[in-house]
Amino acid sequence: MMGAVKWGIIGLAALLGSLGVNLPKINLEYSVEGLTVAAEVVACGQLLDAVTAADSRSGSFTRSRLRVTFAIKGAAVGDTLELTWWSEAETALPQEGLFFLESIPAPSTKEAPAVVYRPLRPLVGPSFRWLDLAAPTSVLTGHGFRRLTTEAEIVHACRRTAAAEREYRNQNWGEAPKLGYLKVPGDTEAFAHLYAGSACYLVVPRFMFREAKETP
């Protein structure tokens, strides 16, 4: 019975969408805390030798190297990391940015690096690539549901979260923290930024935000 109801709702939503009726949308977005915990590497650095090429099956992809100038998690100053990501045509790359990276399988060739990274992907929406620290876009925090807009406060939030994650792992035999969904109150900056007609949730580390749920 519940399955029939679910598919009935999906069918109705599709019909209304085809008629141009916009339905309220639940909005999900990573908090800066969620980004920091989800990423294997969080670091500031400079992109070197970025090259975008076409792929007949998957569109375009970009390859580059990241020289780490300030490390927060998973890297050290002076490291050079190999990056690749599928992308729309990139028109401008930042000279320096804050990157949230995850590892992907490296090509099995002698010339290939041991580890290749790509910018962390969000649960919904376009790919999250980096923050240009010369002109950062806002990032949301679960602490007070605020928008962080300056390099200093964004980096501080990442460092604070990375330190909390290290402590959590040390106390829990290396266990990786779980992420959850934190409902955003309606009278906050985060809600005003995310609102699309329905409830809004931030993806956060559950060990830092005890009220976060497993599902939205």
C-alpha positions in Angstrom: 0.0 0.0 0.0 2.8 2.4 1.0 4.6 1.6 -2.3 1.5 2.4 -4.3 1.2 5.8 -2.5 4.9 6.6 -3.0 4.7 5.9 -6.8 1.4 7.8 -7.0 3.0 10.8 -5.5 6.0 10.5 -7.8 3.6 10.3 -10.8 1.6 13.3 -9.7 4.8 15.3 -9.2 6.0 14.3 -12.7 2.6 15.3 -14.2 2.6 18.7 -12.4 6.2 19.3 -13.4 5.3 18.6 -17.1 2.5 21.2 -16.8 4.9 23.8 -15.5 3.7 23.7 -11.9 6.6 24.3 -9.4 6.4 22.2 -6.3 8.0 23.1 -2.9 11.4 21.6 -2.7 13.2 20.2 0.3 16.7 21.7 0.1 19.8 19.9 1.4 23.3 21.5 1.5 26.6 20.6 3.1 27.6 22.7 6.1 31.2 23.6 6.4 31.5 21.1 9.2 30.0 18.4 6.9 32.3 19.3 4.1 35.3 19.0 6.3 34.4 15.6 7.7 33.3 14.2 4.4 36.5 15.2 2.6 39.7 13.2 2.8 41.8 16.3 2.1 41.0 19.9 3.2 43.7 22.3 2.1 44.5 25.7 0.6 46.6 25.6 -2.5 47.5 26.8 -6.0 46.3 25.0 -9.1 49.1 24.3 -11.6 48.9 23.4 -15.3 45.1 22.9 -15.6 44.1 21.3 -18.8 40.5 20.6 -20.0 39.9 17.9 -22.5 36.9 16.4 -24.2 35.5 12.9 -23.7 33.0 11.6 -26.3 31.0 9.7 -23.6 31.1 11.9 -20.5 31.7 15.5 -21.7 34.7 17.4 -20.6 37.2 16.8 -17.8 39.9 18.8 -16.3 43.3 17.6 -15.0 45.5 19.7 -12.8 47.9 19.6 -9.9 47.4 21.3 -6.5 50.4 22.7 -4.7 49.4 22.8 -1.0 50.2 26.1 0.7 48.1 25.6 3.9 47.0 22.2 5.2 44.0 21.6 7.4 43.4 17.8 6.9 45.0 14.9 5.0 47.9 16.8 3.5 51.1 18.7 4.3 52.4 22.1 3.2 54.5 21.6 0.1 52.6 18.5 -1.2 51.6 18.4 -4.8 48.3 16.5 -5.4 47.0 15.2 -8.7 43.5 16.3 -9.5 40.9 15.4 -12.1 37.2 16.1 -12.4 34.4 16.0 -14.9 33.3 19.5 -15.6 31.4 21.9 -17.8 33.8 24.1 -19.7 35.7 26.0 -17.0 36.3 29.7 -18.0 38.4 30.8 -15.0 40.2 28.9 -12.3 41.2 30.6 -9.0 44.9 31.3 -8.5 44.4 29.9 -5.0 41.5 28.3 -3.2 40.3 26.1 -0.4 39.7 22.6 -1.7 37.7 19.7 -0.3 38.9 16.6 -2.0 38.1 12.9 -2.1 40.3 10.2 -3.6 39.4 8.2 -6.7 41.0 5.1 -8.3 44.2 6.0 -10.1 45.0 4.7 -13.6 47.0 1.5 -13.5 50.0 2.6 -15.3 53.6 3.1 -14.3 53.5 6.8 -15.0 50.3 7.3 -13.0 50.4 8.9 -9.5 49.6 6.6 -6.5 46.5 8.7 -5.6 44.3 11.0 -7.6 41.8 13.3 -6.1 38.7 15.1 -7.2 36.7 17.9 -5.6 34.1 16.6 -3.2 30.6 16.2 -4.7 27.5 17.3 -2.9 24.5 15.2 -2.3 22.4 17.4 -4.6 23.1 20.2 -7.0 26.1 21.1 -9.1 29.6 19.8 -8.2 31.2 21.6 -5.3 34.7 22.3 -6.5 36.5 24.8 -4.3 36.2 28.2 -2.6 38.1 31.1 -4.2 39.5 32.7 -1.1 40.1 36.0 -3.0 36.3 36.3 -3.3 34.7 33.5 -1.3 31.1 32.6 -1.7 29.2 32.0 1.5 29.4 28.7 3.3 26.8 27.7 5.9 27.6 26.5 9.4 25.5 24.5 11.7 26.6 26.6 14.7 24.0 29.3 14.8 22.9 28.5 11.2 24.9 31.4 9.9 26.6 32.3 6.6 30.4 32.5 6.7 31.7 34.9 4.1 35.3 35.7 5.0 38.5 33.6 4.5 39.3 33.9 8.2 36.0 32.5 9.5 35.8 29.8 6.9 39.3 28.5 7.6 38.7 28.7 11.3 35.6 26.6 11.0 37.4 24.0 9.0 40.3 23.8 11.4 38.0 23.6 14.4 36.1 20.7 12.8 39.2 18.8 11.7 40.5 19.0 15.3 37.2 17.7 16.6 37.2 14.9 14.1 40.7 13.8 15.1 39.7 13.7 18.7 36.6 11.7 17.8 38.6 9.1 15.9 41.2 8.8 18.7 38.4 8.1 21.2 36.6 5.7 18.9 39.3 3.4 17.6 39.6 5.2 14.3 35.9 5.0 13.5 34.8 7.4 10.8 32.2 10.0 11.9 28.8 9.6 10.5 27.0 12.5 8.8 23.4 13.4 9.4 20.7 16.0 8.6 20.1 19.0 10.7 16.8 20.9 10.2 17.4 24.6 9.7 15.1 26.9 11.7 13.1 29.4 9.7 14.4 32.5 11.3 18.0 32.1 10.4 20.5 33.2 7.7 20.9 29.6 6.5 17.1 29.2 6.0 16.9 32.4 4.0 19.7 31.2 1.8 18.4 27.7 1.3 14.6 28.1 1.2 12.9 26.8 -1.9 9.3 26.4 -0.7 9.8 23.6 1.9 12.0 22.4 4.7 15.8 23.0 4.7 18.5 20.7 6.1 22.2 21.0 6.6 24.5 17.9 6.3 26.5 17.9 9.5 28.7 15.5 11.5 26.4 13.8 14.0 29.0 13.6 16.7 29.1 17.4 16.7 25.4 18.0 16.3 23.5 15.5 18.5 20.1 16.6 17.2 20.9 15.7 13.6 18.9 12.8 12.2 19.9 9.9 9.9 17.4 11.0 7.3 15.8 14.4 6.5 
